[in-house]
Amino acid sequence: MILRLRSNWNGVMNPNNKNNYWYCLSLGDGMMAPMPSAEIEEKFQQSFVAAGKPDDMAVFTRPESEGRLHCEIMAYFSPAAGDVAKAFDAEPCAKPARAGLGLLAGKQICWSMLFPESEA
């Protein structure tokens, strides 16, 4: 399967601070998303273990429709998962809003680390 990329680069990040980049990748529609999701989980686990299982390393998914009849599943890679994102040619994007996200890979503690504004 060839993954279609979606560019979310809005210039909202400081290009001099690449460590804060989030990345996004379209996994296709809900019917096709399980295959690339499994590939991402596998690659993530390898990198996650090699990196010492950092609490802030995670991949999230969310169905997004943007007014279309069918939704596409988007994957969002935290900055610490940048190497995994790059392996799938994901593109830099703004930090996603927490609403509607599901944790695809990573520790549960990542929620409070990556979305502290949601803890209030």
PyMOL CGO cylinders between C-alpha atoms (Angstrom):
from pymol import cmd
from pymol.cgo import CYLINDER

trace = [
    CYLINDER, 0.00, 0.00, 0.00, 1.25, 3.47, -0.84, 0.3, 1, 1, 1, 1, 1, 1,
    CYLINDER, 1.25, 3.47, -0.84, 0.55, 6.00, 1.88, 0.3, 1, 1, 1, 1, 1, 1,
    CYLINDER, 0.55, 6.00, 1.88, -0.69, 9.39, 0.72, 0.3, 1, 1, 1, 1, 1, 1,
    CYLINDER, -0.69, 9.39, 0.72, 0.89, 12.29, 2.56, 0.3, 1, 1, 1, 1, 1, 1,
    CYLINDER, 0.89, 12.29, 2.56, -1.01, 15.30, 3.76, 0.3, 1, 1, 1, 1, 1, 1,
    CYLINDER, -1.01, 15.30, 3.76, 0.86, 18.52, 4.31, 0.3, 1, 1, 1, 1, 1, 1,
    CYLINDER, 0.86, 18.52, 4.31, -0.07, 20.39, 7.48, 0.3, 1, 1, 1, 1, 1, 1,
    CYLINDER, -0.07, 20.39, 7.48, 2.92, 22.71, 7.54, 0.3, 1, 1, 1, 1, 1, 1,
    CYLINDER, 2.92, 22.71, 7.54, 1.48, 26.02, 8.63, 0.3, 1, 1, 1, 1, 1, 1,
    CYLINDER, 1.48, 26.02, 8.63, 4.68, 27.74, 9.66, 0.3, 1, 1, 1, 1, 1, 1,
    CYLINDER, 4.68, 27.74, 9.66, 3.59, 27.52, 13.31, 0.3, 1, 1, 1, 1, 1, 1,
    CYLINDER, 3.59, 27.52, 13.31, 6.81, 25.89, 14.44, 0.3, 1, 1, 1, 1, 1, 1,
    CYLINDER, 6.81, 25.89, 14.44, 10.23, 27.40, 14.78, 0.3, 1, 1, 1, 1, 1, 1,
    CYLINDER, 10.23, 27.40, 14.78, 12.27, 25.89, 11.90, 0.3, 1, 1, 1, 1, 1, 1,
    CYLINDER, 12.27, 25.89, 11.90, 15.41, 26.28, 14.02, 0.3, 1, 1, 1, 1, 1, 1,
    CYLINDER, 15.41, 26.28, 14.02, 14.06, 23.93, 16.70, 0.3, 1, 1, 1, 1, 1, 1,
    CYLINDER, 14.06, 23.93, 16.70, 13.54, 20.63, 14.90, 0.3, 1, 1, 1, 1, 1, 1,
    CYLINDER, 13.54, 20.63, 14.90, 13.19, 18.77, 18.22, 0.3, 1, 1, 1, 1, 1, 1,
    CYLINDER, 13.19, 18.77, 18.22, 9.72, 20.24, 18.68, 0.3, 1, 1, 1, 1, 1, 1,
    CYLINDER, 9.72, 20.24, 18.68, 8.30, 19.12, 15.35, 0.3, 1, 1, 1, 1, 1, 1,
    CYLINDER, 8.30, 19.12, 15.35, 5.21, 17.00, 15.35, 0.3, 1, 1, 1, 1, 1, 1,
    CYLINDER, 5.21, 17.00, 15.35, 4.66, 14.92, 12.21, 0.3, 1, 1, 1, 1, 1, 1,
    CYLINDER, 4.66, 14.92, 12.21, 1.50, 13.73, 10.50, 0.3, 1, 1, 1, 1, 1, 1,
    CYLINDER, 1.50, 13.73, 10.50, 0.70, 11.09, 7.93, 0.3, 1, 1, 1, 1, 1, 1,
    CYLINDER, 0.70, 11.09, 7.93, -2.50, 10.02, 6.25, 0.3, 1, 1, 1, 1, 1, 1,
    CYLINDER, -2.50, 10.02, 6.25, -3.17, 6.32, 6.73, 0.3, 1, 1, 1, 1, 1, 1,
    CYLINDER, -3.17, 6.32, 6.73, -6.03, 6.35, 4.23, 0.3, 1, 1, 1, 1, 1, 1,
    CYLINDER, -6.03, 6.35, 4.23, -9.67, 5.71, 4.96, 0.3, 1, 1, 1, 1, 1, 1,
    CYLINDER, -9.67, 5.71, 4.96, -10.91, 3.67, 7.91, 0.3, 1, 1, 1, 1, 1, 1,
    CYLINDER, -10.91, 3.67, 7.91, -11.01, 0.46, 5.84, 0.3, 1, 1, 1, 1, 1, 1,
    CYLINDER, -11.01, 0.46, 5.84, -7.38, 0.72, 4.73, 0.3, 1, 1, 1, 1, 1, 1,
    CYLINDER, -7.38, 0.72, 4.73, -5.79, 2.19, 7.87, 0.3, 1, 1, 1, 1, 1, 1,
    CYLINDER, -5.79, 2.19, 7.87, -5.18, -1.04, 9.85, 0.3, 1, 1, 1, 1, 1, 1,
    CYLINDER, -5.18, -1.04, 9.85, -2.34, -2.19, 7.56, 0.3, 1, 1, 1, 1, 1, 1,
    CYLINDER, -2.34, -2.19, 7.56, -0.20, 0.96, 7.76, 0.3, 1, 1, 1, 1, 1, 1,
    CYLINDER, -0.20, 0.96, 7.76, -1.11, 1.29, 11.45, 0.3, 1, 1, 1, 1, 1, 1,
    CYLINDER, -1.11, 1.29, 11.45, 0.39, -2.13, 12.10, 0.3, 1, 1, 1, 1, 1, 1,
    CYLINDER, 0.39, -2.13, 12.10, 3.53, -1.20, 10.16, 0.3, 1, 1, 1, 1, 1, 1,
    CYLINDER, 3.53, -1.20, 10.16, 3.90, 1.98, 12.20, 0.3, 1, 1, 1, 1, 1, 1,
    CYLINDER, 3.90, 1.98, 12.20, 3.38, 0.08, 15.48, 0.3, 1, 1, 1, 1, 1, 1,
    CYLINDER, 3.38, 0.08, 15.48, 6.07, -2.43, 14.53, 0.3, 1, 1, 1, 1, 1, 1,
    CYLINDER, 6.07, -2.43, 14.53, 8.63, 0.22, 13.58, 0.3, 1, 1, 1, 1, 1, 1,
    CYLINDER, 8.63, 0.22, 13.58, 7.69, 2.29, 16.63, 0.3, 1, 1, 1, 1, 1, 1,
    CYLINDER, 7.69, 2.29, 16.63, 8.26, -0.63, 19.04, 0.3, 1, 1, 1, 1, 1, 1,
    CYLINDER, 8.26, -0.63, 19.04, 11.74, -1.22, 17.64, 0.3, 1, 1, 1, 1, 1, 1,
    CYLINDER, 11.74, -1.22, 17.64, 12.68, 2.45, 17.96, 0.3, 1, 1, 1, 1, 1, 1,
    CYLINDER, 12.68, 2.45, 17.96, 10.90, 2.80, 21.32, 0.3, 1, 1, 1, 1, 1, 1,
    CYLINDER, 10.90, 2.80, 21.32, 12.93, -0.02, 22.91, 0.3, 1, 1, 1, 1, 1, 1,
    CYLINDER, 12.93, -0.02, 22.91, 16.18, 1.22, 21.33, 0.3, 1, 1, 1, 1, 1, 1,
    CYLINDER, 16.18, 1.22, 21.33, 15.53, 4.72, 22.74, 0.3, 1, 1, 1, 1, 1, 1,
    CYLINDER, 15.53, 4.72, 22.74, 14.93, 3.38, 26.27, 0.3, 1, 1, 1, 1, 1, 1,
    CYLINDER, 14.93, 3.38, 26.27, 11.10, 3.66, 26.13, 0.3, 1, 1, 1, 1, 1, 1,
    CYLINDER, 11.10, 3.66, 26.13, 10.84, 7.43, 26.66, 0.3, 1, 1, 1, 1, 1, 1,
    CYLINDER, 10.84, 7.43, 26.66, 7.57, 8.65, 28.18, 0.3, 1, 1, 1, 1, 1, 1,
    CYLINDER, 7.57, 8.65, 28.18, 7.11, 11.35, 25.54, 0.3, 1, 1, 1, 1, 1, 1,
    CYLINDER, 7.11, 11.35, 25.54, 7.53, 9.08, 22.51, 0.3, 1, 1, 1, 1, 1, 1,
    CYLINDER, 7.53, 9.08, 22.51, 4.11, 8.30, 21.02, 0.3, 1, 1, 1, 1, 1, 1,
    CYLINDER, 4.11, 8.30, 21.02, 1.97, 7.94, 17.93, 0.3, 1, 1, 1, 1, 1, 1,
    CYLINDER, 1.97, 7.94, 17.93, -1.67, 8.97, 17.94, 0.3, 1, 1, 1, 1, 1, 1,
    CYLINDER, -1.67, 8.97, 17.94, -4.43, 8.51, 15.39, 0.3, 1, 1, 1, 1, 1, 1,
    CYLINDER, -4.43, 8.51, 15.39, -7.65, 10.34, 14.70, 0.3, 1, 1, 1, 1, 1, 1,
    CYLINDER, -7.65, 10.34, 14.70, -10.33, 10.05, 12.00, 0.3, 1, 1, 1, 1, 1, 1,
    CYLINDER, -10.33, 10.05, 12.00, -10.72, 13.35, 10.17, 0.3, 1, 1, 1, 1, 1, 1,
    CYLINDER, -10.72, 13.35, 10.17, -13.35, 14.18, 7.58, 0.3, 1, 1, 1, 1, 1, 1,
    CYLINDER, -13.35, 14.18, 7.58, -12.99, 17.93, 6.98, 0.3, 1, 1, 1, 1, 1, 1,
    CYLINDER, -12.99, 17.93, 6.98, -16.47, 18.01, 5.47, 0.3, 1, 1, 1, 1, 1, 1,
    CYLINDER, -16.47, 18.01, 5.47, -15.98, 14.96, 3.24, 0.3, 1, 1, 1, 1, 1, 1,
    CYLINDER, -15.98, 14.96, 3.24, -18.34, 12.01, 3.19, 0.3, 1, 1, 1, 1, 1, 1,
    CYLINDER, -18.34, 12.01, 3.19, -15.58, 9.54, 4.14, 0.3, 1, 1, 1, 1, 1, 1,
    CYLINDER, -15.58, 9.54, 4.14, -12.99, 10.17, 6.82, 0.3, 1, 1, 1, 1, 1, 1,
    CYLINDER, -12.99, 10.17, 6.82, -9.29, 9.54, 6.56, 0.3, 1, 1, 1, 1, 1, 1,
    CYLINDER, -9.29, 9.54, 6.56, -7.25, 8.30, 9.47, 0.3, 1, 1, 1, 1, 1, 1,
    CYLINDER, -7.25, 8.30, 9.47, -4.40, 10.60, 10.37, 0.3, 1, 1, 1, 1, 1, 1,
    CYLINDER, -4.40, 10.60, 10.37, -1.38, 9.52, 12.38, 0.3, 1, 1, 1, 1, 1, 1,
    CYLINDER, -1.38, 9.52, 12.38, 0.38, 12.10, 14.56, 0.3, 1, 1, 1, 1, 1, 1,
    CYLINDER, 0.38, 12.10, 14.56, 3.93, 11.43, 15.74, 0.3, 1, 1, 1, 1, 1, 1,
    CYLINDER, 3.93, 11.43, 15.74, 5.23, 13.24, 18.82, 0.3, 1, 1, 1, 1, 1, 1,
    CYLINDER, 5.23, 13.24, 18.82, 8.57, 15.03, 18.49, 0.3, 1, 1, 1, 1, 1, 1,
    CYLINDER, 8.57, 15.03, 18.49, 10.33, 12.14, 20.25, 0.3, 1, 1, 1, 1, 1, 1,
    CYLINDER, 10.33, 12.14, 20.25, 8.96, 9.76, 17.58, 0.3, 1, 1, 1, 1, 1, 1,
    CYLINDER, 8.96, 9.76, 17.58, 10.44, 11.87, 14.79, 0.3, 1, 1, 1, 1, 1, 1,
    CYLINDER, 10.44, 11.87, 14.79, 12.71, 9.10, 13.51, 0.3, 1, 1, 1, 1, 1, 1,
    CYLINDER, 12.71, 9.10, 13.51, 9.73, 6.77, 13.17, 0.3, 1, 1, 1, 1, 1, 1,
    CYLINDER, 9.73, 6.77, 13.17, 7.78, 9.50, 11.38, 0.3, 1, 1, 1, 1, 1, 1,
    CYLINDER, 7.78, 9.50, 11.38, 10.64, 10.12, 8.96, 0.3, 1, 1, 1, 1, 1, 1,
    CYLINDER, 10.64, 10.12, 8.96, 10.82, 6.39, 8.17, 0.3, 1, 1, 1, 1, 1, 1,
    CYLINDER, 10.82, 6.39, 8.17, 7.27, 6.71, 6.80, 0.3, 1, 1, 1, 1, 1, 1,
    CYLINDER, 7.27, 6.71, 6.80, 7.90, 10.07, 5.07, 0.3, 1, 1, 1, 1, 1, 1,
    CYLINDER, 7.90, 10.07, 5.07, 5.51, 11.85, 7.43, 0.3, 1, 1, 1, 1, 1, 1,
    CYLINDER, 5.51, 11.85, 7.43, 5.49, 15.61, 7.17, 0.3, 1, 1, 1, 1, 1, 1,
    CYLINDER, 5.49, 15.61, 7.17, 5.97, 18.27, 9.85, 0.3, 1, 1, 1, 1, 1, 1,
    CYLINDER, 5.97, 18.27, 9.85, 2.72, 19.62, 11.23, 0.3, 1, 1, 1, 1, 1, 1,
    CYLINDER, 2.72, 19.62, 11.23, 1.31, 21.63, 14.09, 0.3, 1, 1, 1, 1, 1, 1,
    CYLINDER, 1.31, 21.63, 14.09, 0.72, 19.87, 17.38, 0.3, 1, 1, 1, 1, 1, 1,
    CYLINDER, 0.72, 19.87, 17.38, -2.72, 18.26, 17.09, 0.3, 1, 1, 1, 1, 1, 1,
    CYLINDER, -2.72, 18.26, 17.09, -5.55, 19.11, 19.45, 0.3, 1, 1, 1, 1, 1, 1,
    CYLINDER, -5.55, 19.11, 19.45, -6.10, 16.30, 21.96, 0.3, 1, 1, 1, 1, 1, 1,
    CYLINDER, -6.10, 16.30, 21.96, -9.83, 15.93, 21.20, 0.3, 1, 1, 1, 1, 1, 1,
    CYLINDER, -9.83, 15.93, 21.20, -10.55, 12.72, 19.32, 0.3, 1, 1, 1, 1, 1, 1,
    CYLINDER, -10.55, 12.72, 19.32, -7.01, 11.34, 19.43, 0.3, 1, 1, 1, 1, 1, 1,
    CYLINDER, -7.01, 11.34, 19.43, -6.36, 7.70, 20.20, 0.3, 1, 1, 1, 1, 1, 1,
    CYLINDER, -6.36, 7.70, 20.20, -3.01, 6.32, 21.35, 0.3, 1, 1, 1, 1, 1, 1,
    CYLINDER, -3.01, 6.32, 21.35, -1.64, 3.97, 18.70, 0.3, 1, 1, 1, 1, 1, 1,
    CYLINDER, -1.64, 3.97, 18.70, 1.77, 3.41, 20.31, 0.3, 1, 1, 1, 1, 1, 1,
    CYLINDER, 1.77, 3.41, 20.31, 3.53, 4.61, 23.44, 0.3, 1, 1, 1, 1, 1, 1,
    CYLINDER, 3.53, 4.61, 23.44, 2.95, 4.74, 27.19, 0.3, 1, 1, 1, 1, 1, 1,
    CYLINDER, 2.95, 4.74, 27.19, -0.25, 6.07, 28.75, 0.3, 1, 1, 1, 1, 1, 1,
    CYLINDER, -0.25, 6.07, 28.75, 1.80, 8.66, 30.66, 0.3, 1, 1, 1, 1, 1, 1,
    CYLINDER, 1.80, 8.66, 30.66, 2.48, 10.40, 27.36, 0.3, 1, 1, 1, 1, 1, 1,
    CYLINDER, 2.48, 10.40, 27.36, -0.97, 12.04, 27.51, 0.3, 1, 1, 1, 1, 1, 1,
    CYLINDER, -0.97, 12.04, 27.51, -0.06, 14.20, 30.50, 0.3, 1, 1, 1, 1, 1, 1,
    CYLINDER, -0.06, 14.20, 30.50, 3.41, 14.92, 29.15, 0.3, 1, 1, 1, 1, 1, 1,
    CYLINDER, 3.41, 14.92, 29.15, 2.37, 15.86, 25.62, 0.3, 1, 1, 1, 1, 1, 1,
    CYLINDER, 2.37, 15.86, 25.62, -0.98, 17.47, 26.41, 0.3, 1, 1, 1, 1, 1, 1,
    CYLINDER, -0.98, 17.47, 26.41, -0.53, 19.05, 29.87, 0.3, 1, 1, 1, 1, 1, 1,
    CYLINDER, -0.53, 19.05, 29.87, -3.06, 21.75, 29.00, 0.3, 1, 1, 1, 1, 1, 1,
    CYLINDER, -3.06, 21.75, 29.00, -5.74, 19.05, 29.02, 0.3, 1, 1, 1, 1, 1, 1,
    CYLINDER, -5.74, 19.05, 29.02, -5.02, 18.07, 32.62, 0.3, 1, 1, 1, 1, 1, 1,
    CYLINDER, -5.02, 18.07, 32.62, -6.62, 21.17, 34.16, 0.3, 1, 1, 1, 1, 1, 1,
]
cmd.load_cgo(trace, "trace")
